[in-house]
Amino acid sequence: MIEIKNISKSFGDKKVLEDVSAIMLPGKTNLIIGTSGSGKTVLMKIMVGLMHPDGGNILYEGQDITNMNSKELKGIRTQIGMLFQGSALFDSQTVEQNIMFPLDMFTNKTRKEKLMRANEVLARVNLTDANKKFPSEISGGMKKRVALARAIVLNPKYLFCDEPNSGLDPKTSIVIDQLIHEITLEYNITTVINTHDMNTVMERGDHIVYMYDGYKKWEGSNKEIIFSNDEQLNNFIFASGFLKRAKEMMMLEEKEKQ
């Protein structure tokens, strides 16, 4: 479990996060949602140790990363996989080389072992025969799958995904959502996703943290979110059409039970 305790962060006079506390459940798909400027991206950066908070603590299974030195933090980072919003693949490297990059950095495996592991994760994201291609030669959806394969190549305990559906068509978004969901369950990973995609919320939100103007405004599951009394949250989900679709889904479920 990842615990967020009283996290605050400012840039100059601008407060970006104010006393944020939440939990990320182990083996579940945890979502951080909110409009642009709500603080969700800064919160994720603090959670993975890319940014230091002004106050508060981030605990991984009780270990506080905010007080760790660089060597201790590296030990935690080897347990973290990261899927970046723009995939963040190295343009000058092949698909195979991109996936092997974390293995080169953090392991002493032989080249044969690295190739074997790269092929394993490529197969897991349903992407074969792309080893020697460069990022410029593959589609946006394929890039996301390569980036996901790279994120899980070290068999992480924690997977962070920053807007994984950004720039994808609806069909490909569903494919990526399904892959992340399957991998979360299969490897019992604690997955944390920054998103404003309401299909992801409705289908995959085991646990959801709603951010508004730097504050945590609501926390719960996708089954509970439509019953929220928080005005900002209701405006957020109503504007996306999520509330209507969620109620329609609940009505269908009730009919099936009858």
DOVOPA-642711 format. One line per 8 residues: number of its first residue (from 1); their letters; for each residue x, y, z of N, C-alpha, C, O. Coordinates in steps of 0.1 Angstrom, whole numbers, plus 5000, padded with zeros to 4 digits. Atoms other than C-alpha are relative to their C-alpha. Layout:
<rs>
NUM) a) X,Y,Z,X,Y,Z,X,Y,Z,X,Y,Z ~ ...
</rs>
This chain:
<rs>
1) mieiknis) 5008,4988,5000,5000,5000,5000,5009,5013,5000,5019,5013,5006 ~ 4993,4988,5000,5011,5035,4993,4991,5010,5008,4980,5012,5005 ~ 5008,4990,4991,5001,5062,5019,5005,5014,4997,5017,5016,4996 ~ 4997,4986,5002,5000,5099,5011,4996,5007,5012,4984,5007,5016 ~ 5003,4994,4987,5002,5119,5043,5003,5015,5000,5015,5019,5000 ~ 4999,4986,4998,4995,5156,5045,5010,5007,4991,5019,5015,4995 ~ 4991,4994,5010,5014,5165,5013,4996,5014,4996,4985,5017,4992 ~ 5002,4987,5005,5018,5201,5004,5012,5004,4991,5023,4999,4993
9) ksfgdkkv) 4989,4995,5009,5037,5218,4976,4996,5013,4994,4984,5015,4990 ~ 5002,4986,5006,5040,5254,4964,5012,5003,4990,5023,4998,4991 ~ 4990,4995,5009,5059,5270,4935,4999,5015,5001,4990,5022,4996 ~ 5001,4986,4997,5066,5305,4947,4989,5003,5009,4987,4997,5019 ~ 5012,4997,4992,5034,5320,4960,4988,4992,4996,4978,4992,5003 ~ 5011,5008,5004,5013,5295,4942,4999,4986,5007,5009,4979,5005 ~ 5002,5013,4993,5000,5266,4963,4994,4990,4990,4984,4992,4984 ~ 5004,5010,5009,4997,5235,4941,4993,4988,5007,4983,4983,5002
17) ledvsaim) 5006,5010,4992,4989,5209,4968,4999,5005,5014,5009,5011,5019 ~ 5002,4995,4987,4975,5216,5002,4995,4989,5009,4983,4985,5009 ~ 5004,5009,4990,4975,5190,5030,4992,4988,4994,4982,4984,4999 ~ 5006,5011,5007,4967,5160,5007,5003,4987,5007,5015,4984,5008 ~ 4998,5014,4994,4962,5126,5024,4991,4990,4992,4979,4993,4990 ~ 5008,5010,5007,4950,5095,5006,5008,4986,5001,5019,4986,5005 ~ 4993,5013,5001,4959,5058,5001,4998,4994,4986,4989,4997,4979 ~ 5001,5007,5013,4966,5037,4970,5000,4985,5004,5010,4980,5009
25) lpgktnli) 5002,5014,4996,4953,5001,4975,5009,4991,4993,5010,4992,4980 ~ 4992,5010,5007,4976,4972,4968,4992,4991,4991,4981,4986,4994 ~ 5006,5009,5009,4968,4950,4938,4988,5005,4993,4980,4998,4987 ~ 5012,4994,5006,4942,4975,4926,5003,5011,4990,5015,5015,4990 ~ 4998,4989,5009,4937,5001,4899,4995,5013,5008,4983,5015,5010 ~ 5003,4988,4993,4939,5034,4917,5001,5012,4991,5011,5014,4983 ~ 5001,4988,5010,4929,5066,4898,5001,5013,5008,4996,5015,5019 ~ 5000,4986,4995,4938,5102,4905,4993,5008,4989,4998,5009,4977
33) igtsgsgk) 5008,4992,5011,4912,5124,4886,4999,5014,5004,5001,5018,5016 ~ 5002,4986,4997,4906,5161,4883,5003,5008,4987,5009,5002,4978 ~ 4997,4992,5012,4907,5189,4858,5014,5004,4999,5022,5002,5008 ~ 4986,4994,5001,4939,5205,4845,5002,5010,5010,4993,5019,5013 ~ 4997,4991,4990,4956,5224,4872,4995,4996,5014,4996,5004,5024 ~ 5005,5004,4987,4941,5204,4900,5011,4995,5010,5008,4993,5022 ~ 4988,5005,4992,4975,5191,4912,5003,4986,4999,5012,4981,5005 ~ 4998,5015,5000,4972,5155,4902,5014,4996,4994,5019,4986,4998
41) tvlmkimv) 4987,5003,5006,5004,5155,4880,5011,5002,5010,5020,4994,5011 ~ 4990,4996,4990,5025,5172,4907,4999,4989,5011,5010,4985,5016 ~ 5001,5011,4990,5011,5146,4932,5007,4988,4996,5014,4981,5004 ~ 4994,5013,5005,5022,5117,4910,5015,5002,5000,5022,4992,5004 ~ 4985,4998,5000,5057,5132,4906,5006,4999,5014,5017,4994,5016 ~ 4996,5001,4986,5060,5135,4944,5000,4985,5004,5008,4981,5011 ~ 5001,5014,4996,5048,5099,4948,5011,4991,4995,5015,4982,5001 ~ 4989,5009,5006,5075,5085,4925,5014,5006,5003,5024,5001,4999
49) glmhpdgg) 4988,4995,4996,5102,5107,4940,5007,5009,4990,5019,5012,4991 ~ 4995,4991,5010,5107,5130,4910,5000,5014,5005,5006,5023,4999 ~ 5002,4987,4994,5097,5160,4931,4999,4999,5015,4993,4989,5020 ~ 5001,5001,4985,5101,5167,4968,4989,5010,5005,4988,5021,5001 ~ 5011,4992,4995,5071,5180,4988,5006,5011,5010,5017,5009,5015 ~ 4996,4990,4990,5073,5211,5010,4997,4995,5014,5003,4998,5024 ~ 5004,5006,4988,5056,5191,5037,4993,4987,4998,4987,4985,4987 ~ 5007,5013,5001,5042,5156,5044,5009,4989,4996,5021,4990,4995
57) nilyegqd) 4993,5013,5002,5052,5120,5037,4993,4991,4990,4981,4991,4988 ~ 5005,5011,5009,5049,5093,5011,5006,4987,5005,5018,4986,5005 ~ 4995,5013,4994,5051,5058,5025,4996,4988,4991,4985,4986,4987 ~ 5002,5013,5007,5056,5026,5005,5002,4989,5010,5013,4986,5015 ~ 5000,5011,4990,5047,4997,5028,5006,5005,5013,5014,4997,5019 ~ 4995,4995,4987,5056,5019,5057,5013,5007,4999,5018,5014,5008 ~ 4987,4994,5002,5089,5032,5042,4998,5014,4995,4991,5016,4984 ~ 5002,4986,5003,5090,5070,5040,5010,5004,4990,5022,5006,4993
65) itnmnske) 4990,4996,5011,5106,5080,5006,5004,5014,5001,5014,5018,4996 ~ 4996,4986,4999,5106,5117,5015,5012,5002,5008,5018,5013,5008 ~ 4988,4998,4992,5134,5111,5040,5011,4991,4996,5021,4989,5003 ~ 4990,5009,5005,5154,5087,5019,5012,5007,4993,5009,5018,4986 ~ 4989,4995,5008,5189,5094,5005,4999,4994,4986,4990,4986,4983 ~ 5000,5004,5014,5196,5088,4968,5001,4985,4998,4995,4979,4989 ~ 4998,5015,5001,5208,5052,4973,4988,4993,5005,4984,4983,4998 ~ 5012,5006,4995,5177,5043,4994,4989,5002,4990,4981,4992,4987
73) lkgirtqi) 5011,4997,5009,5154,5060,4969,5002,4991,4987,4992,4987,4981 ~ 4998,5009,5012,5170,5040,4940,4995,4986,5002,4989,4980,4993 ~ 5005,5013,4997,5161,5008,4958,4984,4999,4998,4979,4989,4993 ~ 5014,4999,5002,5124,5019,4957,4997,5001,4986,4987,4995,4981 ~ 5003,4997,5014,5125,5031,4922,5002,4987,4991,4995,4986,4980 ~ 4999,5013,5008,5136,4996,4909,4987,4992,5001,4985,4983,4994 ~ 5013,5006,4998,5102,4985,4922,4989,5007,4993,4977,5003,4993 ~ 5010,4991,5006,5084,5012,4902,5001,4999,4985,5012,5000,4979
81) gmlfqgsa) 5001,4999,5014,5073,5010,4866,4993,5013,4996,4983,5017,5003 ~ 5007,4987,5003,5063,5043,4849,4997,5000,4985,5005,4999,4976 ~ 5005,4998,5013,5042,5048,4818,4997,5015,4998,4988,5020,5004 ~ 5001,4986,5001,5046,5084,4807,4989,5004,4990,4986,4996,4981 ~ 5011,4995,5008,5019,5105,4790,5004,4999,4985,4996,4994,4977 ~ 4996,5001,5014,5039,5108,4757,5008,4988,4996,5015,4988,4986 ~ 4993,5013,5002,5053,5073,4760,5015,5001,5004,5021,4992,5010 ~ 4986,4997,4996,5088,5089,4764,5010,4989,4995,5019,4985,5002
89) lfdsqtve) 4991,5009,5006,5105,5064,4741,5012,5007,4994,5011,5019,4990 ~ 4988,4995,5006,5141,5070,4729,4999,4999,4985,4999,4988,4980 ~ 5002,5001,5015,5137,5079,4692,5012,4993,4993,5010,4987,4982 ~ 4988,5005,5006,5173,5068,4684,5002,4985,5003,5011,4979,4998 ~ 4999,5014,4996,5167,5033,4699,4988,4992,4994,4977,4998,4993 ~ 5011,5009,5004,5147,5004,4686,4991,4996,5011,4993,4999,5023 ~ 5010,5004,4990,5117,4990,4704,5007,4991,5010,5005,4992,5022 ~ 4993,5009,4992,5139,4962,4717,5010,5007,5010,5010,5004,5022
97) qnimfpld) 4990,4992,4991,5166,4987,4730,4992,5008,5010,4997,5009,5021 ~ 5008,4992,4990,5139,5009,4746,4996,4991,5012,4997,4995,5023 ~ 5005,5009,4989,5125,4979,4766,5012,4995,5008,5010,4993,5020 ~ 4988,5005,4992,5160,4967,4776,5007,5011,5008,5015,5008,5017 ~ 4993,4989,4993,5170,5001,4789,5000,4999,5015,5010,5000,5022 ~ 5000,5002,4986,5158,4995,4825,5008,4988,5005,5014,4989,5015 ~ 4992,5012,4996,5175,4961,4825,5015,5004,4999,5022,4999,5008 ~ 4987,4995,5001,5207,4978,4814,5004,5008,5012,5015,5007,5017
105) mftnktrk) 4998,4991,4989,5204,5003,4842,5001,4993,5013,5009,4997,5022 ~ 5003,5005,4987,5193,4982,4871,5004,4985,5002,5002,4980,5013 ~ 4997,5014,4998,5204,4946,4865,5014,4996,4994,5020,5004,4987 ~ 4987,5005,5006,5235,4925,4857,4997,4988,4991,5006,4979,4989 ~ 5003,5011,5009,5217,4901,4834,5008,5000,4987,5013,5011,4983 ~ 4993,5001,5012,5234,4889,4803,4992,5005,4989,4979,5007,4990 ~ 5008,4995,5011,5224,4902,4769,4989,4990,4996,4978,4994,4992 ~ 5010,5010,5003,5207,4869,4762,4988,5000,5009,4976,4999,5004
113) eklmrane) 5010,5000,4990,5187,4871,4794,4991,5013,4998,4979,5012,4999 ~ 5008,4988,5002,5177,4907,4786,4991,4999,4988,4980,5004,4988 ~ 5008,5002,5012,5165,4898,4751,4989,4991,5003,4978,4993,4998 ~ 5011,5010,4997,5145,4869,4765,4989,5008,5008,4977,5006,5005 ~ 5010,4993,4992,5128,4892,4791,4993,5011,4991,4981,5013,4993 ~ 5006,4990,5009,5122,4919,4764,4989,4993,4991,4979,4999,4989 ~ 5009,5008,5008,5105,4893,4742,4988,4996,5008,4977,4995,5003 ~ 5011,5004,4991,5084,4881,4772,4990,5012,5002,4978,5009,5000
121) vlarvnlt) 5009,4988,4998,5070,4916,4779,4993,5005,4987,4982,5009,4987 ~ 5006,4997,5013,5065,4923,4742,4988,4991,4997,4977,4995,4992 ~ 5011,5009,5002,5044,4892,4740,4988,5003,5009,4977,5001,5005 ~ 5010,4997,4990,5025,4902,4771,4991,5011,4996,4979,5012,4999 ~ 5008,4989,5005,5014,4934,4755,4995,4998,4986,4991,5008,4979 ~ 5004,5004,5014,5005,4916,4723,5006,5008,4989,5000,5012,4980 ~ 4993,4992,5010,5032,4932,4703,5013,4991,4996,5022,4991,5004 ~ 4989,5008,5005,5055,4909,4683,5005,5005,4987,4998,5012,4980
129) dankkfps) 4994,4996,5013,5078,4913,4653,5002,5015,4999,5003,5021,4988 ~ 4998,4985,5001,5084,4950,4662,5014,5003,5007,5017,5015,5008 ~ 4987,4998,4992,5118,4945,4680,5009,5010,4993,5015,5018,5000 ~ 4990,4992,5007,5139,4962,4653,4995,5013,4995,5002,5020,4989 ~ 5006,4987,5005,5115,4990,4645,5004,5011,5010,5006,5009,5021 ~ 4998,4988,4992,5121,5026,4657,4986,5006,5003,4977,5004,4996 ~ 5013,4994,4997,5094,5046,4674,4993,5008,4989,4981,5008,4988 ~ 5006,4993,5011,5089,5067,4643,4993,4991,4990,4986,4995,4981
137) eisggmkk) 5005,5010,5010,5079,5035,4624,4988,4993,5005,4982,4984,4999 ~ 5012,5006,4995,5050,5025,4647,4990,5010,5004,4992,5022,5005 ~ 5011,4992,4997,5016,5038,4656,5000,5005,5014,5008,5000,5022 ~ 5001,4995,4986,5006,5058,4687,4996,4989,5010,5002,4988,5021 ~ 5004,5011,4991,4989,5027,4702,5011,4991,5002,5012,4986,5013 ~ 4989,5009,4999,5019,5006,4695,5011,5006,5009,5017,4999,5017 ~ 4991,4993,4991,5041,5032,4712,4996,4998,5015,5005,4996,5023 ~ 5005,5002,4986,5019,5030,4743,5003,4986,5005,5007,4984,5017
145) rvalarai) 4997,5014,4996,5023,4992,4743,5014,4998,5003,5018,4990,5012 ~ 4986,5002,4998,5060,4994,4740,5004,5007,5013,5012,5001,5021 ~ 4998,4993,4988,5061,5020,4768,4995,4992,5012,5002,4992,5023 ~ 5006,5008,4989,5039,4997,4790,5009,4987,5002,5012,4984,5013 ~ 4991,5012,4999,5062,4967,4782,5013,5004,5007,5018,4997,5016 ~ 4988,4995,4993,5092,4988,4793,4997,5002,5015,5006,5000,5023 ~ 5003,4997,4986,5074,4998,4825,4999,4988,5008,5001,4988,5020 ~ 5002,5012,4992,5068,4962,4835,5012,4990,4999,5012,4979,5004
153) vlnpkylf) 4989,5010,5003,5101,4947,4823,5008,4996,5013,5014,4985,5013 ~ 4993,5004,4987,5116,4948,4859,4991,4993,5010,4994,4991,5021 ~ 5010,5007,4992,5085,4931,4872,4997,5008,5013,4999,5004,5024 ~ 5001,4991,4989,5076,4961,4894,4988,4997,5010,4979,4990,5006 ~ 5011,5002,4990,5054,4961,4926,4990,5012,4998,4979,5010,5002 ~ 5008,4988,5002,5041,4996,4916,5000,5004,4986,5011,5005,4980 ~ 5001,4995,5014,5029,5009,4882,4993,5013,5000,4982,5014,5004 ~ 5005,4986,5001,5024,5046,4876,4997,5003,4985,5006,5001,4977
161) cdepnsgl) 5003,4997,5014,5006,5057,4844,4994,5014,5000,4984,5018,5006 ~ 5004,4986,5001,5003,5094,4835,4992,5002,4987,4998,5002,4976 ~ 5009,4998,5012,4973,5099,4811,5003,4990,4990,5007,4994,4978 ~ 4996,5010,5009,4978,5066,4794,4992,5000,4987,4996,4994,4977 ~ 5009,4999,5012,4949,5073,4769,5002,5013,4992,4995,5015,4982 ~ 4998,4987,5007,4962,5107,4759,5004,4998,4985,5014,4990,4982 ~ 4996,5000,5014,4963,5111,4721,4995,4987,4993,4999,4985,4981 ~ 5005,5013,5006,4946,5077,4714,4985,5001,4996,4978,5008,5002
169) dpktsivi) 5014,5001,5004,4914,5069,4696,4992,4992,5010,4999,4984,5017 ~ 5008,5008,4990,4885,5054,4717,5003,4985,5000,5004,4979,5011 ~ 4998,5014,5001,4891,5019,4705,5014,4996,5006,5015,4986,5014 ~ 4986,5003,4995,4929,5019,4712,5000,5003,5015,5007,4996,5022 ~ 5000,4997,4986,4922,5036,4746,4995,4988,5008,5000,4985,5019 ~ 5006,5012,4993,4900,5006,4756,5010,4989,5001,5011,4982,5011 ~ 4990,5011,5001,4928,4982,4745,5011,5003,5011,5015,4993,5018 ~ 4989,4996,4990,4954,5001,4767,4994,4998,5014,5001,4993,5023
177) dqliheit) 5006,5002,4987,4930,5002,4796,4999,4985,5004,5002,4982,5016 ~ 5002,5014,4997,4923,4965,4794,5014,4993,5003,5015,4985,5012 ~ 4986,5005,4997,4961,4957,4792,5005,5004,5014,5010,4995,5021 ~ 4996,4995,4986,4968,4978,4823,4993,4992,5010,4999,4988,5021 ~ 5009,5007,4990,4939,4961,4841,5005,4986,5002,5007,4981,5013 ~ 4995,5014,4999,4951,4926,4832,5013,4999,5007,5015,4989,5015 ~ 4986,5001,4994,4987,4933,4842,4999,5003,5015,5006,4996,5022 ~ 5002,4997,4986,4976,4948,4875,4995,4988,5007,5001,4985,5018
185) leynittv) 5006,5012,4993,4956,4916,4884,5010,4989,4999,5013,4982,5009 ~ 4991,5011,5002,4981,4892,4869,5012,5000,5009,5017,4990,5014 ~ 4987,4999,4992,5012,4905,4887,4997,5006,5014,5007,5009,5021 ~ 5003,4994,4986,4993,4919,4918,5007,5013,5002,5013,5015,5013 ~ 4993,4987,4999,5007,4954,4911,4990,5010,5006,4978,5010,5004 ~ 5007,4988,4995,4996,4985,4929,5001,5010,4989,5012,5016,4987 ~ 5000,4991,5011,4986,5006,4899,4994,5014,5003,4983,5014,5009 ~ 5005,4986,4998,4982,5044,4900,4999,5007,4987,5009,5008,4980
193) inthdmnt) 5002,4994,5013,4967,5062,4870,4995,5014,5002,4985,5017,5008 ~ 5005,4986,5001,4964,5100,4864,4991,5000,4987,4996,4996,4977 ~ 5009,5000,5012,4934,5104,4841,4989,5010,5001,4984,5013,5013 ~ 5013,4993,5000,4904,5125,4831,4991,4992,4991,4980,4998,4987 ~ 5008,5008,5009,4891,5097,4809,4989,4993,5008,4992,4984,5017 ~ 5010,5005,4991,4857,5088,4824,4997,4985,4997,4991,4978,5005 ~ 5002,5015,5003,4855,5054,4806,5010,4992,5009,5006,4982,5014 ~ 4991,5006,4991,4886,5045,4826,4995,5000,5014,4996,4990,5022
201) vmergdhi) 5006,4999,4987,4869,5057,4858,4989,4990,5002,4989,4983,5012 ~ 5012,5008,4999,4837,5038,4851,5004,4985,5000,4998,4977,5007 ~ 4997,5014,5001,4854,5005,4841,5011,4995,5009,5011,4984,5013 ~ 4988,5005,4993,4886,5004,4861,5003,5007,5013,5013,5004,5020 ~ 4997,4992,4988,4883,5027,4891,4997,4992,5013,4987,4995,5020 ~ 5001,5007,4987,4888,5003,4920,5000,5010,5012,4993,5008,5022 ~ 4998,4989,4990,4899,5033,4941,5003,5013,4993,5012,5013,4984 ~ 4999,4987,5007,4896,5069,4931,5002,5011,5009,4996,5012,5020
209) vymydgyk) 4998,4988,4992,4910,5101,4945,4997,5012,4990,5003,5013,4980 ~ 5004,4988,5008,4894,5133,4931,5007,5013,5006,5006,5016,5018 ~ 4993,4988,4996,4916,5164,4932,4993,5013,4994,4988,5013,4983 ~ 5006,4987,5005,4903,5200,4930,5008,5012,5006,5008,5013,5018 ~ 4993,4987,4995,4924,5232,4932,5010,4997,5011,5012,5005,5020 ~ 4989,5003,4991,4952,5214,4950,4996,4992,5013,5004,4988,5021 ~ 5005,5007,4988,4930,5197,4976,4994,4986,4996,4989,4985,4984 ~ 5008,5012,5003,4917,5161,4978,4986,5003,5005,4983,5006,5016
217) kwegsnke) 5014,4996,4997,4880,5166,4976,4991,4987,5003,4981,4988,5010 ~ 5008,5012,4998,4868,5130,4975,5008,4988,4998,5018,4988,4990 ~ 4993,5012,5001,4880,5094,4978,4990,4988,5001,4982,4988,5010 ~ 5010,5011,5000,4861,5062,4970,5002,4991,4987,5012,4992,4980 ~ 5000,5009,5012,4853,5036,4943,4991,5005,4989,4984,5014,4991 ~ 5009,4996,5011,4836,5038,4909,4986,4997,5003,4977,5002,4996 ~ 5013,5004,4996,4806,5022,4925,4994,5011,5009,4981,5013,5010 ~ 5004,4990,4991,4804,5050,4950,4999,5015,4995,4992,5023,5000
225) iifsndeq) 4998,4986,5005,4813,5081,4929,4987,5006,4996,4986,5019,4997 ~ 5013,4994,5005,4778,5086,4914,4991,5004,5011,4981,5011,5009 ~ 5008,4996,4989,4764,5090,4949,5006,5011,5008,5002,5015,5019 ~ 4993,4989,4993,4788,5118,4959,4991,5012,5001,4983,5015,4993 ~ 5007,4988,4998,4774,5149,4974,5010,5013,4998,5006,5024,5000 ~ 4991,4989,5003,4805,5170,4964,4997,5007,4988,4996,5001,4977 ~ 5005,4992,5012,4794,5198,4941,5010,5000,4989,5007,4998,4977 ~ 4990,5000,5011,4827,5201,4922,5002,4987,4993,5003,4986,4981
233) lnnfifas) 4999,5013,5006,4830,5164,4917,4988,4997,4991,4989,4991,4980 ~ 5012,5003,5008,4794,5161,4905,5000,5008,4987,4996,5003,4977 ~ 4999,4992,5012,4800,5190,4881,5010,4994,4990,5008,4994,4978 ~ 4989,5006,5008,4832,5173,4868,4995,4987,4993,4997,4986,4981 ~ 5004,5012,5006,4816,5139,4862,4987,5002,4991,4985,4995,4981 ~ 5012,4997,5008,4783,5154,4849,5004,5006,4986,4998,5003,4976 ~ 4995,4994,5012,4802,5175,4823,5005,4990,4990,5005,4992,4978 ~ 4994,5010,5009,4819,5144,4810,4990,4990,4994,4993,4982,4986
241) gflkrake) 5011,5010,5005,4786,5125,4805,5001,4987,5008,4994,4978,5006 ~ 4998,5012,4992,4799,5099,4830,4988,4997,5009,4984,4985,5009 ~ 5011,5002,4991,4770,5103,4854,4988,4993,4993,4983,4983,4998 ~ 5011,5006,5007,4744,5095,4828,5003,4986,4996,4995,4977,4997 ~ 4996,5013,5004,4764,5065,4815,5000,4990,5012,4996,4978,5011 ~ 4999,5008,4988,4770,5052,4850,4986,4995,5005,4984,4984,5008 ~ 5014,5004,4996,4732,5053,4859,4994,4990,4990,4987,4982,4994 ~ 5005,5009,5010,4724,5036,4826,5005,4986,5003,4998,4976,5001
249) mmmleeke) 4994,5013,4997,4748,5008,4835,4994,4994,5012,4992,4982,5012 ~ 5006,5006,4987,4733,5004,4870,4986,4995,4997,4982,4985,5002 ~ 5014,5005,5004,4698,5001,4854,5001,4987,4993,4993,4978,4995 ~ 4999,5013,5007,4710,4974,4831,5004,4989,5009,4999,4978,5007 ~ 4996,5010,4991,4726,4955,4859,4988,4996,5008,4987,4984,5011 ~ 5012,5003,4992,4694,4957,4879,4990,4991,4992,4984,4982,4997 ~ 5009,5007,5009,4674,4944,4849,5005,4985,4998,4997,4976,4998 ~ 4994,5013,5002,4698,4915,4845,4998,4991,5012,4997,4979,5012
257) kq) 5002,5007,4987,4693,4905,4882,4985,4995,5001,4983,4986,5008 ~ 5014,5003,4999,4655,4904,4877,4996,4987,4992,4985,4983,4992
</rs>
